[in-house]
């Protein structure tokens, strides 16, 4: 590879040797340290290659050897420059191309971030930009070790970070810090009470004395597992009651909306804006707009990546659709469908820790307002730990449920 590049830079000549004693020419070339390659013998001559400078030096000696030299082809960079010596624009363009490639190699073309779990990619891009790493950043001004330290100091959720710059490509590897689990205080005495009303389905008591049987109904704040234990000798002691109390509960919620709604719908007016993105900068070359105060846009970015190499240039297309405001009157079916979607969101965020056994909906329409009443039957953990006072006046007598007198 290097030898071929050297021959291309110096230039070489392919020639033929004919005469009575061509062997004498080979001996003369060897004596004068002239390198020959691609030597081939034919019936009346042989062909070979040598550097341009050696060919000029060996021609006078060829006459003394009784042979004739004939040039077959001239190759290499000197021949190419001589051929296009009057076309100065080609030379200037080639130099400008090499210079532009060198200048562009001093900037960051693309950034790849791996290892994100809780931190969003957009948020991490903003943090890196604040510390000097972005598409179009000047590579010699980057201190990747200082950047990594500063980001880890600023963002405590990042436990480890490494920035590797290869050519114009920056790779950011992140390992988020593991959040330590919350550890309950297992030494402080406490009771387990009911967080809400319900019917006990199952009690899994790890510590403490169970005061309620399965299948019993409890109200909010009622004692379920006592933190006061009594041993066989009748001695009372305080413990940290720990239990998982699964109970069947009832949740109710309501969702409302007016029958008259204002909706934004596309009116068919669209516009397309295109920009040329280069090293993080955008240069618009096609600008259109829609005549509407309300619009929605969809942005697409096309970045060429030949041979898997992401180039610092791309086309950003922003398609804008105008929206018009329309008034719509909801019917019973459409109102119930929209309100049930709100109920689904309520289930997702508010009842995520509950197992929903059944749900019932009731829709009412009064004075132009639709209201959906939802009733959920759930199975959930209603255990609530409540500390027990440990002063001298604390009554260690265990709680006993009252019984009816007959």
C-alpha positions in Angstrom: 0.0 0.0 0.0 2.7 2.5 1.0 4.8 1.4 -2.0 2.0 2.0 -4.4 1.4 5.5 -2.8 5.1 6.3 -3.2 5.1 5.3 -6.9 2.0 7.4 -7.4 3.6 10.5 -5.9 6.9 10.2 -7.7 5.4 9.0 -11.0 6.5 6.0 -13.0 6.9 5.0 -16.6 5.9 1.7 -18.3 8.3 1.1 -21.2 9.6 -1.6 -23.6 13.2 -2.7 -24.3 14.1 -4.1 -27.7 17.5 -4.9 -29.2 20.1 -7.6 -29.7 21.3 -7.8 -26.1 18.5 -6.7 -23.7 20.3 -8.5 -20.8 23.0 -5.9 -20.9 20.5 -3.2 -20.2 19.3 -5.1 -17.1 22.9 -5.3 -15.9 23.5 -1.6 -16.5 20.2 -0.7 -14.6 21.3 -2.9 -11.7 24.8 -1.3 -11.6 23.3 2.2 -11.4 20.8 1.1 -8.7 17.7 1.6 -10.8 14.6 -0.3 -9.6 12.6 -2.2 -12.1 9.3 -3.9 -11.5 6.6 -5.7 -13.6 9.3 -7.1 -15.8 7.8 -9.4 -18.6 9.7 -11.2 -21.4 8.3 -11.6 -24.9 9.7 -13.0 -28.2 11.4 -9.8 -29.4 11.5 -7.5 -26.3 10.6 -7.2 -22.7 8.5 -4.6 -20.8 9.1 -3.1 -17.3 8.4 -0.1 -15.1 10.6 2.4 -13.4 10.4 5.8 -11.8 10.3 8.9 -14.1 13.5 10.3 -12.7 15.4 7.0 -13.3 14.0 6.8 -16.8 15.6 10.1 -17.8 18.9 9.0 -16.3 19.0 5.5 -17.9 18.1 6.5 -21.5 21.7 7.6 -22.5 23.1 4.4 -21.1 20.6 2.3 -23.1 22.3 3.4 -26.4 25.6 2.0 -25.2 23.9 -1.3 -24.4 22.6 -1.5 -28.0 18.9 -1.5 -27.1 16.0 0.9 -27.8 13.6 2.2 -25.2 10.0 3.0 -26.0 7.6 4.6 -23.6 4.3 2.7 -23.3 2.5 4.9 -20.7 3.3 7.6 -18.1 1.5 7.5 -14.8 1.4 9.1 -11.4 0.8 12.5 -9.9 3.4 14.5 -11.9 1.9 13.3 -15.1 -1.6 14.3 -13.9 -0.5 17.8 -12.8 1.3 18.3 -16.1 -1.8 17.2 -18.1 -4.0 19.7 -16.3 -1.4 22.5 -15.8 -3.6 25.0 -17.6 -6.8 24.2 -15.6 -6.0 26.0 -12.5 -9.6 25.7 -11.2 -9.2 21.9 -10.8 -6.1 22.4 -8.7 -7.7 25.1 -6.6 -10.8 22.9 -6.1 -8.8 19.9 -5.1 -6.8 22.0 -2.5 -10.1 23.5 -1.2 -11.6 20.1 -0.8 -8.6 18.8 1.1 -8.6 21.9 3.3 -12.3 21.7 4.0 -12.0 18.0 5.0 -9.2 18.9 7.4 -11.1 21.8 8.9 -14.3 19.8 9.3 -12.4 17.0 11.0 -11.7 19.5 13.9 -15.4 19.5 14.8 -17.8 17.0 16.4 -20.2 15.5 13.7 -22.3 13.1 15.8 -22.9 12.2 19.4 -24.1 8.8 20.7 -25.4 8.4 24.3 -25.8 5.0 25.9 -26.8 3.8 29.3 -29.7 6.1 30.0 -32.6 4.7 32.1 -34.3 7.4 34.1 -32.7 10.5 32.6 -34.2 11.5 29.2 -32.0 11.8 26.1 -33.2 15.4 25.4 -32.3 16.4 29.0 -28.9 14.8 28.7 -28.2 16.6 25.4 -29.0 19.9 27.1 -26.6 19.1 30.0 -23.8 18.1 27.6 -24.4 21.3 25.6 -24.0 23.4 28.7 -20.6 21.8 29.3 -19.4 22.3 25.7 -20.2 19.0 24.0 -22.7 19.3 21.1 -22.8 18.7 17.3 -20.4 21.3 15.9 -18.2 21.6 19.0 -14.5 22.4 18.4 -12.6 19.3 19.3 -9.3 20.9 20.5 -11.3 22.9 23.1 -12.9 19.8 24.6 -11.5 18.4 27.9 -13.5 15.2 28.1 -12.2 14.2 31.6 -13.2 17.6 33.1 -16.5 17.4 31.3 -17.3 14.0 32.8 -16.4 15.2 36.3 -18.5 18.3 36.0 -21.5 16.4 34.7 -21.3 13.8 37.5 -21.0 16.6 40.1 -24.0 18.5 38.7 -26.2 15.4 38.2 -26.1 13.2 41.2 -28.2 10.5 39.5 -25.2 9.8 37.2 -22.8 7.5 39.0 -20.2 7.0 36.2 -19.6 8.7 32.9 -17.0 8.4 30.1 -16.7 10.4 26.9 -14.6 9.0 24.0 -13.9 11.0 20.9 -12.9 9.0 17.8 -12.4 11.2 14.8 -15.5 13.4 14.6 -17.6 10.9 16.6 -18.3 11.3 20.3 -19.4 8.4 22.3 -20.9 9.1 25.8 -21.3 6.1 28.1 -23.3 6.6 31.2 -24.1 4.4 34.2 -26.8 5.8 36.5 -26.3 5.6 40.2 -28.4 2.9 41.8 -31.0 4.3 44.2 -30.7 2.6 47.6 -34.0 1.0 48.6 -35.9 2.5 51.5 -35.2 0.5 54.6 -37.9 0.4 57.2 -37.1 1.0 60.8 -37.6 -2.6 62.2 -36.6 -1.6 65.8 -39.1 1.1 66.6 -42.3 -0.4 68.0 -45.4 0.2 66.0 -48.9 -1.1 65.2 -50.4 -1.9 61.8 -53.7 -0.2 61.2 -56.2 0.1 58.3 -55.4 2.7 55.7 -59.0 2.7 54.5 -62.3 0.8 54.9 -62.5 -2.7 53.5 -63.1 -6.4 54.0 -60.0 -8.4 54.9 -59.1 -11.0 52.3 -55.7 -12.1 53.6 -53.3 -11.1 56.4 -49.6 -12.0 56.1 -48.2 -11.0 59.5 -44.4 -11.3 59.9 -44.3 -9.7 63.4 -47.0 -8.7 66.0 -50.3 -10.2 67.1 -53.2 -10.3 64.6 -56.3 -8.7 66.1 -58.7 -9.2 63.1 -59.7 -12.4 61.4 -59.8 -12.8 57.6 -63.3 -12.0 56.2 -63.9 -9.3 58.8 -64.8 -5.7 57.8 -62.5 -2.9 59.1 -62.8 0.8 59.1 -60.0 3.4 58.5 -57.7 3.6 61.5 -58.7 0.3 63.0 -56.0 -1.8 64.6 -55.2 -4.9 62.6 -51.9 -6.2 63.9 -50.8 -5.1 67.4 -47.2 -4.2 68.3 -47.7 -5.4 71.9 -47.0 -9.1 72.3 -47.7 -11.2 75.4 -45.6 -14.3 76.1 -46.6 -17.4 78.1 -45.7 -15.8 81.4 -48.0 -12.9 80.7 -45.2 -10.4 80.1 -45.9 -7.7 77.6 -43.3 -6.3 75.2 -43.2 -3.9 72.4 -42.3 -5.1 68.9 -42.3 -3.6 65.4 -45.5 -5.0 63.9 -45.0 -5.9 60.2 -47.8 -7.3 58.0 -49.2 -7.2 54.6 -53.0 -6.8 54.8 -54.9 -7.5 51.6 -58.4 -6.2 51.7 -61.3 -5.7 49.2 -62.0 -2.0 49.0 -64.4 0.3 47.1 -63.2 3.3 45.2 -65.4 6.0 43.7 -64.6 8.7 41.2 -66.4 11.1 39.0 -65.5 12.8 35.7 -67.3 15.7 34.0 -67.4 17.7 30.8 -69.8 20.1 29.1 -71.8 19.0 26.1 -70.6 22.0 24.1 -66.9 21.5 23.2 -64.5 23.5 21.1 -62.3 21.3 18.9 -59.3 22.1 16.7 -59.4 20.3 13.4 -57.1 20.4 10.3 -58.7 22.7 7.7 -56.6 21.4 4.8 -54.1 24.3 4.7 -50.6 23.0 4.9 -47.1 24.4 4.4 -43.6 22.9 4.3 -40.5 24.4 5.6 -37.0 23.0 4.8 -33.7 23.8 6.4 -30.2 22.7 5.8 -28.5 21.5 9.0 -24.7 21.8 9.1 -22.7 21.2 12.3 -25.7 21.9 14.5 -26.7 25.2 12.6 -29.8 25.4 10.5 -30.0 27.5 7.3 -33.6 27.8 5.9 -33.8 27.6 2.1 -37.5 27.0 1.7 -39.9 28.9 3.9 -43.7 28.7 3.8 -46.3 29.7 6.4 -49.9 29.0 7.1 -52.4 31.8 7.8 -53.8 30.5 11.1 -53.0 31.2 14.8 -53.3 27.5 15.6 -51.2 24.9 13.8 -49.5 21.6 14.4 -46.1 20.7 13.0 -44.3 17.4 12.2 -40.5 17.6 11.9 -38.4 15.1 10.1 -34.6 15.0 10.0 -32.7 13.2 7.2 -29.0 12.7 7.9 -26.9 10.9 5.3 -24.7 8.1 6.7 -22.7 6.5 3.9 -20.8 3.4 5.0 -22.2 3.9 8.5 -20.5 7.2 8.9 -22.8 10.0 10.1 -22.1 13.2 8.2 -22.5 16.6 9.9 -25.1 17.7 7.3 -28.8 17.0 7.0 -32.1 18.2 5.8 -34.8 19.3 8.3 -38.3 19.2 7.0 -41.1 20.9 9.0 -44.6 20.1 7.8 -47.2 22.6 9.3 -50.9 22.0 9.2 -53.3 24.8 10.1 -56.1 24.1 12.6 -59.5 25.7 12.7 -61.7 25.9 15.8 -65.1 24.2 15.6 -67.9 23.9 18.1 -69.3 20.4 18.6 -72.2 19.1 20.6 -71.6 15.8 22.3 -74.1 13.0 22.4 -74.5 10.4 25.1 -72.3 7.8 23.3 -69.4 10.2 22.4 -69.5 11.8 25.9 -69.4 8.5 27.6 -66.5 7.3 25.4 -64.4 10.5 26.2 -65.2 10.2 29.9 -64.3 6.5 30.0 -60.9 7.5 28.5 -60.4 9.9 31.5 -61.4 7.0 33.8 -58.7 4.8 32.2 -56.1 7.5 32.9 -57.4 7.6 36.5 -57.0 3.8 36.8 -53.5 4.0 35.3 -52.1 6.7 37.7 -54.3 6.5 40.8 -55.1 2.8 41.0 -51.8 1.4 39.8 -51.1 -0.4 43.1 -54.6 -2.0 43.2 -56.0 -5.1 41.5 -59.3 -4.0 40.0 -61.8 -6.8 40.3 -64.8 -5.0 38.8 -65.8 -1.5 37.7 -69.3 0.0 37.2 -70.1 3.2 35.3 -73.1 5.5 35.5 -73.6 8.4 33.1 -75.8 11.4 34.0 -76.6 14.5 32.0 -77.8 17.6 33.9 -77.8 21.3 32.8 -75.6 20.6 29.8 -72.9 18.8 31.8 -72.1 15.1 31.4 -70.9 13.3 34.5 -69.6 9.8 34.6 -69.6 8.1 38.0 -67.2 5.2 38.4 -67.2 2.6 41.2 -64.3 0.3 41.5 -64.0 -2.9 43.5 -60.3 -3.4 44.3 -58.0 -5.7 46.2 -55.1 -3.7 47.7 -52.7 -3.6 50.7 -54.3 -1.3 53.3 -51.6 -1.8 56.0 -50.4 1.4 57.6 -47.7 1.5 60.2 -48.2 3.8 63.2 -45.5 4.2 65.9 -46.2 3.3 69.5 -45.1 5.8 72.2 -42.4 4.4 74.5 -42.7 6.8 77.5 -43.5 5.6 81.0 -47.2 6.2 80.6 -47.6 3.8 77.7 -50.2 1.2 78.4 -48.9 -2.2 77.3 -52.2 -3.9 77.8 -53.1 -5.6 74.5 -56.2 -4.4 72.7 -59.2 -6.7 73.0 -62.2 -6.3 70.7 -65.4 -5.7 72.6 -68.0 -8.4 72.7 -71.8 -8.0 72.8 -73.6 -9.0 76.0 -76.4 -11.5 75.5 
